């Protein structure tokens, strides 16, 4: 296979190219990665960085996993795209696998988490036309207009008003308010079982049970957004399994493709045929390449022993964070966060001074989302590097 011999661009060159040619929608840190293996990323100079972000819960089985590479290479050599006007076996096989391993209904494929939530919003409105959709404070469901309307954050919403109407916001920790907000005109309740972008906040089982009961009482749909917390991230394949509460609809993405763009909206059998022909669609969705990749990721993740190890490694990481004296350590499995006074600066120092990749979710929260294949030794190494950032032995 031909390999480019062109020298990698410097950060200054990349910054200039971005300034001149990319819309200014991201605040990037001054590092470029050119190669990855397992839980490690490498810059053009050959420096190795310990990756405890995994592309924001995307590189679920690490970088360059042999099974994923083989599946992508094999499918790319066969067929990349045919459109949804024809059948492709990897796509329908993946749908079978996902639905049988989750809610038992049917799947709609798309290209991202926001698109999966758009599908769920349309499904809820098709199920109960003009019905209101209840969402929780601090939720994040995406940046497309419908998903943004379900994301109650003034700074994110205000520049793009008027938004899609019909969304009602309740506190994330008040079961009574949630129960009172769901009525006969409610189309759906949207919940992230663990809120990700607001700083890894598990929604209490009491609130989740209240949502389930309210939807059962009124006929509204309970939608779980598992875009960040699904695909084994919490130590069960789906976060709802750990909570013991089954939604009517579930949206997944991120880790499903292991690095390739894919999302899915999954339903129970009762909702499998709510959509009619022409109600929804996507040019690229569920194509053979991404479907082959997702199946390879599932081959690794959907294993009882593997998921048990994720839970154990999550406990090891959480205990290590507490051992460093960090406060408000929270989360489940390998989806964790802790409080920090100046989170963005801590994350910047961790990256540039100690080659540890983390993420700040706002001014006072640091998020850790390592690949699920991370080893115990790599967890200990990350804790040692974080301790050095904090100036603790």
C-alpha positions in Angstrom: 0.0 0.0 0.0 1.5 3.4 -0.9 2.6 5.5 2.0 2.9 9.3 1.7 6.5 10.6 2.2 5.3 14.2 2.6 6.5 15.7 5.8 3.8 16.3 8.4 2.7 19.9 8.6 3.7 21.9 11.7 1.1 23.1 14.2 1.7 26.7 12.9 0.9 25.6 9.3 -2.2 23.7 10.5 -3.4 26.7 12.5 -3.0 28.9 9.4 -4.9 26.5 7.2 -7.7 26.3 9.7 -7.9 30.0 10.1 -8.1 30.5 6.3 -10.3 27.5 5.3 -12.3 26.1 8.2 -15.3 27.7 10.0 -14.2 28.7 13.5 -16.5 26.2 15.4 -13.8 24.4 17.4 -11.4 25.5 20.1 -8.5 23.1 19.4 -5.5 22.3 21.5 -2.1 22.7 19.7 -1.3 19.0 19.0 -1.8 17.0 15.9 -2.0 13.2 16.0 -0.9 11.1 13.0 -1.1 7.5 14.4 -2.8 5.5 17.1 -2.5 2.1 18.6 -4.6 0.8 21.5 -4.8 3.5 24.1 -1.9 5.5 22.6 -1.7 8.4 20.1 1.4 9.6 18.4 2.3 13.1 17.1 4.5 13.7 14.0 7.6 13.8 16.2 6.9 10.4 17.5 5.8 11.4 21.0 3.3 9.0 22.6 0.2 10.3 24.4 -2.0 8.2 26.7 -5.5 8.6 25.3 -8.2 8.9 28.0 -10.8 10.5 25.8 -11.1 8.0 22.9 -12.3 10.6 20.5 -15.1 11.4 23.0 -16.2 7.8 23.5 -15.8 6.9 19.9 -12.7 4.7 19.7 -14.4 2.2 21.9 -11.9 -0.7 21.2 -8.9 1.6 20.9 -6.9 2.8 17.9 -6.1 0.4 15.0 -7.7 -2.6 16.6 -6.7 -5.5 14.3 -10.3 -6.9 14.0 -11.7 -3.4 13.1 -8.8 -2.7 10.6 -9.3 -6.1 8.9 -13.1 -5.6 8.7 -12.8 -2.1 7.2 -10.0 -3.1 4.7 -11.9 -6.2 3.6 -15.2 -4.3 3.0 -13.5 -1.3 1.4 -11.9 -3.7 -1.1 -15.4 -5.1 -1.9 -17.9 -2.2 -1.9 -18.1 1.2 -0.2 -21.6 2.5 -1.1 -24.7 1.6 -3.0 -27.4 3.9 -1.4 -30.5 2.8 0.4 -32.4 2.1 -2.9 -30.8 -1.4 -2.8 -30.0 -4.0 -0.2 -26.6 -4.4 1.4 -26.0 -7.4 3.6 -23.7 -5.8 6.2 -26.4 -3.2 6.9 -29.3 -5.5 7.4 -27.2 -8.0 9.4 -26.1 -5.2 11.7 -29.8 -4.1 12.2 -30.7 -7.7 13.1 -27.9 -7.9 15.6 -28.5 -4.5 17.2 -32.3 -5.0 17.6 -32.1 -8.5 18.9 -29.5 -7.4 21.4 -31.5 -4.4 22.6 -35.2 -3.5 22.4 -36.4 -6.2 20.0 -38.0 -4.0 17.4 -36.4 -2.3 14.3 -33.5 0.1 13.5 -33.1 3.2 11.5 -29.4 4.0 10.6 -28.0 7.4 10.2 -24.5 9.1 10.4 -24.3 10.6 13.9 -25.8 10.9 17.3 -27.6 14.1 16.5 -29.2 12.4 13.5 -30.2 9.5 15.7 -32.0 11.9 18.0 -33.6 13.7 15.1 -35.0 10.4 14.1 -36.3 9.7 17.6 -38.0 13.2 17.7 -39.8 12.5 14.4 -40.7 9.0 15.6 -42.3 10.5 18.8 -44.2 13.1 16.8 -45.4 10.4 14.3 -46.5 8.3 17.3 -48.4 11.3 18.9 -48.7 14.2 16.5 -48.0 17.6 17.9 -47.2 16.1 21.2 -44.8 17.8 23.7 -41.4 16.3 24.4 -40.1 16.5 27.9 -36.3 16.8 28.4 -34.0 17.2 31.5 -32.0 20.2 32.5 -28.3 20.0 31.5 -29.1 17.5 28.8 -27.2 17.4 25.5 -28.8 15.8 22.5 -27.0 17.3 19.6 -26.5 20.5 17.5 -28.9 20.0 14.6 -32.0 22.2 15.0 -34.3 19.5 16.4 -31.7 18.0 18.7 -30.6 21.5 19.8 -34.2 22.3 20.7 -34.0 19.3 23.1 -30.8 20.6 24.6 -31.7 23.2 27.2 -28.6 25.3 27.3 -29.2 29.0 26.6 -25.8 29.8 25.2 -26.2 27.0 22.7 -29.8 27.7 21.8 -30.2 31.5 21.8 -28.1 32.3 18.6 -30.3 30.0 16.6 -33.8 30.9 17.7 -36.6 30.4 16.8 -36.1 26.7 17.7 -38.4 23.8 17.1 -41.4 24.3 19.4 -42.9 21.8 21.8 -40.1 21.0 24.3 -40.5 21.2 28.0 -37.6 21.2 30.5 -37.7 19.8 34.0 -35.0 19.4 36.6 -32.8 16.3 36.3 -33.1 15.4 40.0 -36.8 16.0 40.7 -39.0 12.9 40.2 -42.1 14.8 41.2 -41.5 17.6 38.6 -40.9 15.0 36.0 -44.1 13.0 36.8 -46.1 16.2 36.8 -44.7 17.3 33.4 -45.9 14.1 31.6 -49.5 14.1 30.5 -51.9 12.8 27.9 -50.5 15.2 25.3 -46.8 14.2 25.9 -45.2 12.5 22.9 -42.0 11.5 24.6 -39.6 11.9 27.5 -35.9 12.1 26.4 -33.3 11.1 28.9 -29.5 10.5 28.9 -29.1 7.8 31.5 -25.8 9.4 32.2 -25.5 13.0 31.0 -22.2 13.3 29.2 -21.5 16.8 27.9 -22.6 18.5 31.2 -19.9 16.6 33.1 -20.8 12.9 33.5 -23.9 13.0 35.8 -25.7 9.7 36.2 -29.5 10.3 36.4 -30.8 8.7 39.5 -32.6 5.3 39.2 -35.5 7.0 41.0 -35.9 9.6 38.2 -35.5 6.9 35.5 -38.2 4.7 37.2 -40.4 7.8 37.5 -40.0 8.5 33.8 -40.9 4.9 32.9 -44.0 4.9 35.1 -45.1 8.3 33.7 -44.8 7.1 30.1 -46.6 3.9 30.9 -49.4 5.9 32.4 -49.8 8.3 29.5 -48.7 6.4 26.5 -45.7 8.7 25.9 -42.5 7.2 24.6 -39.5 6.8 26.9 -36.4 7.6 24.8 -32.9 6.9 26.1 -30.1 8.8 24.5 -27.2 6.3 24.9 -25.0 8.0 22.3 -22.1 8.5 24.8 -23.0 6.0 27.6 -23.9 3.0 25.4 -21.8 0.4 23.6 -20.3 -1.1 26.8 -19.1 2.2 28.2 -20.7 1.6 31.6 -19.9 -2.1 32.0 -23.1 -3.3 30.4 -23.7 -3.2 26.7 -26.4 -0.6 27.2 -26.6 1.7 30.2 -30.3 0.9 30.6 -29.4 -2.7 31.4 -27.5 -1.5 34.5 -30.5 0.6 35.6 -33.0 -2.1 35.0 -35.3 0.2 33.1 -36.2 -0.6 29.5 -36.9 2.4 27.2 -39.2 2.4 24.2 -36.7 4.0 21.9 -32.9 4.2 22.2 -30.4 6.2 20.2 -26.8 5.1 19.8 -23.8 6.4 17.9 -20.2 7.3 18.8 -18.6 4.0 19.9 -20.8 1.9 17.6 -18.6 2.6 14.6 -15.3 2.5 16.5 -14.1 5.6 14.6 -16.4 5.6 11.5 -19.6 7.7 11.5 -22.7 5.7 12.3 -25.8 6.3 14.4 -28.9 4.3 15.0 -32.4 4.8 16.4 -33.7 1.5 17.9 -37.3 0.7 18.9 -39.3 -1.9 20.7 -41.4 -4.3 18.6 -44.5 -2.2 19.4 -43.0 0.8 17.7 -41.2 -1.0 14.8 -43.6 0.2 12.1 -44.6 3.7 13.3 -42.7 5.2 10.3 -44.1 4.8 6.9 -42.3 4.7 3.6 -40.8 8.1 2.9 -41.1 9.4 6.4 -37.4 9.5 7.0 -34.2 8.8 5.1 -30.4 9.2 4.6 -28.1 8.9 1.7 -25.1 7.3 3.4 -26.7 5.7 6.4 -26.1 2.0 7.2 -23.7 1.6 4.2 -21.6 -1.5 3.9 -18.4 0.0 5.2 -19.7 1.5 8.4 -21.9 -1.6 9.1 -19.0 -3.9 8.7 -17.0 -1.7 11.1 -19.8 -1.6 13.7 -20.2 -5.4 13.5 -16.5 -5.8 14.2 -16.8 -3.5 17.3 -19.7 -5.5 18.6 -17.7 -8.7 18.1 -15.3 -7.3 20.7 -17.6 -5.4 23.1 -20.6 -7.6 23.3 -19.0 -10.2 25.4 -19.8 -10.9 29.1 -16.2 -11.3 30.1 -15.1 -8.2 28.3 -17.9 -6.1 29.9 -17.1 -7.4 33.3 -13.5 -6.2 32.8 -14.8 -2.8 31.8 -16.7 -2.5 35.1 -13.7 -3.7 37.1 -11.4 -1.2 35.3 -13.8 1.5 35.9 -13.7 0.8 39.6 -9.9 0.8 39.5 -9.9 4.2 37.8 -12.5 5.7 40.1 -10.6 4.5 43.2 -7.4 5.9 41.8 -9.0 9.3 41.2 -10.3 9.4 44.8 -6.8 8.3 45.9 -5.5 11.5 44.4 -7.8 13.5 46.6 -10.0 14.6 43.8 -13.6 15.6 44.7 -17.0 14.8 43.1 -15.7 11.7 41.3 -18.7 10.4 39.5 -19.9 8.2 36.7 -20.1 4.5 35.9 -17.7 2.0 34.3 -15.2 3.8 32.1 -17.3 7.0 31.9 -16.0 9.1 34.8 -15.4 12.8 35.8 -14.1 14.8 38.7 -14.4 18.4 39.8 -11.5 20.8 39.1 -11.3 24.6 39.7 -9.9 25.4 36.2 -10.7 22.3 34.2 -9.6 23.6 30.8 -6.2 24.7 32.0 -5.7 21.3 33.8 -6.6 19.5 30.6 -4.2 21.7 28.6 -1.3 21.0 31.0 -2.0 17.3 31.1 -1.8 17.2 27.3 1.2 19.5 26.7 3.3 18.7 29.8 2.4 15.1 30.6 1.0 13.7 27.3 -2.3 12.6 28.8 -5.4 13.2 26.8 -8.4 14.3 28.8 -11.4 16.6 28.2 -12.9 19.5 30.1 -16.7 19.7 30.2 -17.1 23.3 31.2 -15.0 25.3 33.6 -15.0 23.0 36.6 -15.3 19.4 35.3 -12.7 17.0 33.8 -14.0 13.9 31.9 -12.2 10.6 31.4 -13.4 8.2 28.6 -10.5 5.8 27.9 -10.9 3.0 25.3 -12.6 0.0 26.8 -9.6 -2.0 25.9 -7.3 0.1 28.2 -5.2 -2.1 30.5 -4.9 -1.9 34.3 -1.3 -0.8 33.8 -2.3 2.0 31.5 -4.9 3.1 34.0 -2.2 3.3 36.7 0.1 5.2 34.2 -2.7 7.7 33.6 -3.2 8.2 37.3 0.5 8.8 37.8 0.5 11.4 35.0 -2.6 13.1 36.4 -1.0 13.1 39.8 2.0 14.9 38.3 -0.3 17.5 36.7 -1.8 18.1 40.1 1.6 18.2 41.8 0.8 15.2 44.0 3.1 12.2 44.6 
